Amino acid sequence: MDSFIYEALPSRVIFGSGTRARLAEEIDRLGLRRVLVLSTPPQRADAERLAASLGTRAAAVFSEAAMHTPVDVTERAMAHVAALKVDGTVAVGGGSTTGLGKAIALRSDLPQLVMPTTYAGSEMTPILGETHDGRKTTQRSAKVLPEVVIYDVELTLTLPPALSATSGVNAIAHAVEALYSPDRNPIVSLMADDGIASLGRALPKIMQDPADRSARSDALYGAWLCGCCLGAVGMALHHKLCHTLGGTFDLPHAETHTVVLPHAMAYNAVAAPEAMSRIARALGTQDAATGVYDLAGRLGAKRALRDLGMPEYGIERAADLASQSPYPNPRPIARAAIRDLIARAWAGMPPQG
C-alpha cells in the first residue's frame, strides 16, 4: 500500500432520531451561557421555537443567513454578537446557515453547534466560502470547524423532495472529488464509497416517499460521510466551477452542484479512471458521469444552468474565471475545454469527456 497521511478533524457528532433534545446538554458541556441562534428567513419560526426550548441559554435569534455567505450579512450578525455579548452560536438549517456560523467563528473564535436540516455536509469541514461584491472566495481554517454537530433524522423529514434531491447530489460531489484529490487516502476513500452508495440508494426512495425514515437516515448518514471527505482532502474542478458560477451569477448552491457534477466528472474521467470505477460501482452503473446525470434525471432535478437563471452570455466570463487560479485537478485546466464543459452544462446536455 502507498504511504499516506490521514488527519482526523476534531468534531463531536451526535447522530440519530430525536437527538435535538440533547442540544441544551451540549451547550452546557461547552460551558456556554448565551448563544445566538442562526437561521435563514424562512426558518425563523423553527429557530425561535428552538431558542425558546433553550430558555436563558439563548440570547436571541438572527435569521438573515443567505446563500454564499455574503460578507455584509456576516457584518450585521457580528454587530448582534457584540451587542448581546454572546459566547457561542447554534446554526439550524442548511449550508447557508452553517456558513454564517463559520463566518462568525472566523472573526470571533466563538464555539459553534450545528443542527443540519439538509444534506449540505459543510458542517463537517474547516472550509468557508464567502461572497463580496459578486465574487466568492474560499479558505480553509480550523477556526471555522464546528465543535458539535447534532444530526437529527427527524429534522430532515420535512425537507421537500426536490431540495432533498439536489442537496443529496451536492453531497455526492464532495465524495466524488475526494476520490481523485492529490491528498486522498484509503480512509477517506472508504468514506466516499459508502457515502455515495448510501445517497444513491436513499434519494430515489425519498422521492417516492418523503416520510421514509430509513431512507432519510441513510441519506443523512451518507451526507455526513461525504462532508467528512470534503473536510479531509482538497477540492478540484467541480467545486471551482460551482464557486465561480454561484458567486458570479447568484445561482442556487445545491442545484448548481447537481447540474455541474456530471460534466466535471466527464472532464476528469480520462485522468482518474480508478476513481470513476469506484463511483460507478457505488452507484451501480456502467459510467460514473452518466450515472450521476441519470440519477439527477430520475430525481426530477434540473440539469441545465439556464434553468437556474444563468444567462448565456455568462458562459465566456465563467470560463475565464474558472480558468484563473484553478484548484488542483487530475486533468490540466484548458480554457477552451472548460468553456465547452460550461456550455454543455448551460444547455443541459449529457456529459461528455
C-alpha positions in Angstrom: 0.0 0.0 0.0 1.2 3.5 -0.8 2.1 5.8 2.1 -0.4 8.4 3.1 -1.4 11.0 5.7 -4.8 11.0 7.4 -5.7 13.7 9.8 -8.9 13.3 11.7 -10.8 16.5 12.4 -11.9 17.2 16.0 -15.7 17.4 15.8 -18.2 15.8 18.1 -21.0 14.1 16.2 -24.3 13.0 17.7 -26.4 11.1 15.2 -29.9 9.6 15.5 -33.6 10.5 15.7 -34.8 12.9 18.3 -31.2 14.0 19.1 -32.1 17.7 19.0 -33.3 17.1 22.6 -29.6 17.0 23.5 -28.8 20.5 22.4 -29.1 22.1 25.8 -26.9 19.4 27.3 -24.3 20.0 24.6 -24.4 23.8 25.2 -23.8 23.2 28.8 -21.0 20.7 28.1 -19.2 23.5 26.2 -19.7 25.9 29.1 -21.8 28.3 27.1 -24.4 30.6 28.7 -25.6 33.0 25.9 -25.8 31.5 22.4 -27.1 33.2 19.2 -29.4 31.0 17.2 -28.9 31.4 13.5 -31.3 30.6 10.6 -32.4 31.8 7.2 -35.5 34.0 7.0 -37.9 31.1 6.0 -36.7 29.1 9.0 -37.0 31.8 11.6 -40.1 30.3 13.2 -38.2 27.0 13.7 -35.2 28.9 15.1 -37.5 30.8 17.5 -39.0 27.6 18.8 -35.5 26.2 19.3 -34.4 29.3 21.1 -37.5 29.1 23.4 -36.6 25.5 24.3 -33.2 26.7 25.4 -34.6 29.2 27.9 -32.0 31.6 29.2 -29.2 29.9 27.2 -30.5 31.6 24.0 -29.6 35.3 23.8 -31.5 35.9 20.5 -32.3 34.7 17.0 -30.5 36.1 14.0 -32.4 35.0 10.8 -30.6 36.7 7.9 -28.4 33.8 6.8 -28.2 33.8 3.0 -26.7 31.8 0.1 -22.9 32.0 -0.5 -22.4 33.8 2.9 -22.4 37.4 1.9 -20.0 39.5 3.9 -22.5 42.2 4.6 -24.8 39.7 6.3 -21.9 38.5 8.5 -21.1 42.0 9.5 -24.7 42.5 10.7 -24.5 39.3 12.6 -21.3 40.3 14.2 -23.0 43.5 15.5 -25.5 41.3 17.3 -22.7 39.2 18.7 -21.0 42.2 20.2 -24.2 43.9 21.4 -25.6 40.8 23.1 -22.3 39.5 24.4 -23.0 36.0 23.1 -20.4 33.3 23.8 -21.4 30.8 21.1 -23.7 30.1 18.1 -26.3 27.5 17.2 -26.9 27.1 13.5 -30.1 25.3 12.5 -30.6 24.8 8.8 -28.6 24.1 5.6 -25.4 25.3 4.2 -26.3 28.9 4.2 -26.9 29.0 8.0 -23.8 26.8 8.7 -21.8 29.2 6.5 -22.9 32.2 8.6 -21.9 30.3 11.8 -18.5 29.6 10.3 -18.0 33.2 9.2 -18.8 34.4 12.8 -16.4 31.9 14.2 -13.6 33.0 11.9 -14.0 36.6 13.2 -14.6 35.8 16.8 -13.4 32.2 17.5 -16.8 31.6 19.2 -17.7 27.9 19.6 -20.3 26.5 17.2 -23.1 24.0 17.4 -24.8 22.9 14.2 -28.1 21.1 13.6 -28.3 20.3 9.9 -31.7 20.1 8.2 -30.3 19.4 4.7 -27.5 17.2 3.2 -25.1 20.0 2.7 -22.2 18.5 4.6 -20.4 21.8 5.2 -20.9 21.3 8.9 -18.1 18.7 8.8 -15.5 20.9 7.1 -13.0 23.6 8.0 -13.9 25.3 4.8 -15.6 28.7 4.5 -16.8 30.3 1.3 -17.8 34.0 1.4 -19.1 36.4 -1.2 -18.2 40.0 -1.5 -19.0 42.3 -4.5 -20.3 39.3 -6.5 -17.1 37.2 -6.1 -16.9 34.1 -4.0 -13.7 33.1 -2.3 -12.9 30.1 -0.1 -10.5 29.5 2.7 -9.6 26.6 5.0 -9.1 27.2 8.7 -9.5 25.1 11.8 -11.3 28.1 13.4 -14.4 27.6 11.3 -14.8 23.8 12.1 -17.9 23.4 14.3 -17.3 21.9 17.8 -20.5 19.9 17.9 -22.8 18.6 15.1 -26.2 17.2 16.0 -27.7 15.1 13.2 -31.4 14.5 13.9 -33.1 12.5 11.2 -36.5 14.0 12.2 -35.3 17.5 11.2 -35.0 16.2 7.6 -38.4 14.7 7.3 -40.0 18.0 6.1 -37.2 18.7 3.6 -39.0 19.0 0.3 -38.2 16.1 -2.1 -36.9 18.4 -4.7 -34.4 20.0 -2.3 -33.6 16.6 -0.8 -32.5 15.6 -4.3 -30.2 18.5 -5.1 -28.9 18.6 -1.6 -28.1 14.9 -1.8 -26.3 15.2 -5.2 -24.4 18.2 -3.8 -23.2 15.8 -1.0 -22.2 13.2 -3.5 -20.0 15.8 -5.2 -17.9 16.1 -2.0 -17.1 12.4 -2.1 -16.5 12.3 -5.8 -13.7 14.9 -5.7 -12.2 13.2 -2.6 -11.6 10.1 -4.7 -9.3 11.9 -7.1 -7.8 14.5 -4.8 -4.0 14.7 -4.7 -4.2 14.2 -0.9 -6.7 11.3 -1.0 -6.1 8.4 1.4 -7.6 4.9 1.9 -9.7 6.0 4.9 -11.3 8.9 3.1 -11.9 6.8 0.0 -13.8 4.3 2.1 -16.0 7.1 3.4 -16.5 8.3 -0.1 -17.6 4.9 -1.4 -20.1 4.4 1.4 -21.3 8.0 1.3 -22.0 7.8 -2.5 -23.7 4.4 -2.2 -25.9 5.5 0.7 -27.1 8.6 -1.0 -27.5 6.8 -4.3 -29.8 4.2 -2.6 -31.7 6.7 -0.5 -32.5 9.6 -2.7 -34.9 7.7 -5.2 -36.7 6.3 -2.2 -37.2 9.7 -0.7 -38.6 11.0 -3.9 -41.2 8.1 -3.8 -41.9 8.6 -0.1 -40.5 11.7 1.7 -41.6 10.2 5.1 -39.4 7.1 4.6 -37.4 7.3 7.9 -35.0 4.6 6.8 -34.2 6.3 3.6 -33.9 9.7 5.4 -31.5 8.1 7.9 -29.4 6.6 5.0 -29.3 10.0 3.2 -28.2 11.9 6.3 -25.6 9.3 7.1 -24.3 9.5 3.6 -24.2 13.3 3.7 -22.2 13.1 6.9 -19.6 10.8 5.3 -19.4 13.0 2.2 -19.0 16.1 4.3 -16.1 14.3 6.1 -14.5 13.7 2.8 -14.7 17.3 1.8 -13.2 18.3 5.1 -10.3 15.9 5.0 -9.0 16.5 1.5 -8.8 19.2 -1.2 -11.3 20.3 -3.8 -10.9 20.2 -7.5 -12.5 21.4 -10.7 -16.1 20.8 -9.8 -16.0 22.9 -6.7 -14.0 25.7 -8.5 -16.8 25.8 -11.2 -19.6 25.9 -8.7 -18.0 28.6 -6.6 -17.4 30.6 -9.7 -20.9 30.1 -11.1 -22.7 30.6 -7.7 -20.8 33.7 -6.7 -20.8 35.4 -10.1 -24.4 34.7 -11.1 -26.0 34.2 -7.7 -27.2 30.7 -8.6 -28.7 28.3 -6.0 -25.9 26.3 -4.4 -27.2 22.7 -4.4 -28.9 23.0 -7.7 -25.7 24.3 -9.3 -23.7 21.4 -7.9 -26.3 19.0 -9.3 -26.0 20.4 -12.8 -22.2 20.7 -12.9 -21.1 17.5 -11.2 -21.5 15.0 -14.2 -19.8 17.4 -16.5 -16.8 17.9 -14.2 -16.6 14.1 -13.8 -16.6 13.6 -17.5 -13.8 16.1 -17.9 -11.7 14.3 -15.4 -12.6 10.7 -16.3 -9.6 10.1 -18.5 -7.2 11.3 -15.8 -8.9 9.5 -12.9 -10.1 6.0 -14.1 -9.8 4.3 -10.7 -12.0 7.0 -9.0 -14.6 6.8 -11.8 -14.7 3.0 -11.5 -15.3 3.3 -7.7 -18.1 5.8 -8.3 -19.8 3.7 -10.9 -19.6 0.7 -8.6 -21.1 2.7 -5.7 -24.0 3.9 -7.9 -24.5 0.5 -9.6 -23.9 2.0 -13.1 -21.6 1.5 -16.0 -20.3 5.0 -16.4 -19.8 7.3 -13.4 -20.6 10.7 -15.1 -23.6 9.3 -17.0 -24.7 7.6 -13.8 -24.8 10.9 -11.9 -26.5 12.7 -14.8 -29.2 9.9 -15.0 -29.6 9.9 -11.2 -30.4 13.7 -11.3 -32.9 13.0 -14.1 -34.6 10.2 -12.1 -34.9 12.6 -9.1 -36.5 15.2 -11.3 -33.7 17.8 -10.7 -32.9 20.5 -13.2 -29.9 19.6 -15.3 -29.3 22.9 -17.2 -27.7 26.0 -15.8 -30.0 28.1 -18.0 -32.9 26.7 -16.0 -31.3 28.0 -12.8 -31.1 31.6 -14.2 -27.6 31.7 -15.7 -27.5 33.9 -18.8 -26.0 32.5 -22.0 -23.6 35.4 -22.2 -22.1 34.4 -18.9 -20.5 31.3 -20.4 -17.4 33.1 -21.5 -17.0 35.0 -18.3 -17.4 31.8 -16.3 -14.8 30.1 -18.4 -12.3 32.9 -17.8 -12.9 32.9 -14.0 -12.8 29.2 -13.7 -9.5 29.0 -15.5 -7.9 31.5 -13.2 -6.2 30.2 -10.1 -7.5 26.7 -10.6 -7.8 24.2 -7.8 -5.5 21.1 -8.0 -7.2 18.8 -10.6 -6.2 15.4 -12.1 -6.6 16.8 -15.6 -4.9 20.1 -16.5 -7.3 23.0 -16.9 -7.6 24.1 -20.5 -9.8 27.2 -21.0 -11.3 26.1 -24.3 -12.3 22.7 -22.8 -13.7 24.4 -19.7 -15.7 26.7 -21.9 -17.2 23.7 -23.7 -18.0 22.0 -20.4 -19.9 25.1 -19.1 -21.7 25.4 -22.4 -22.9 21.8 -22.2 -24.0 22.3 -18.6 -25.8 25.5 -19.5 -27.8 23.7 -22.2 -28.4 20.6 -20.1 -26.7 18.3 -22.5 -25.4 14.9 -21.4 -21.8 14.9 -20.0 -19.0 14.4 -22.5 -15.3 14.0 -21.7 
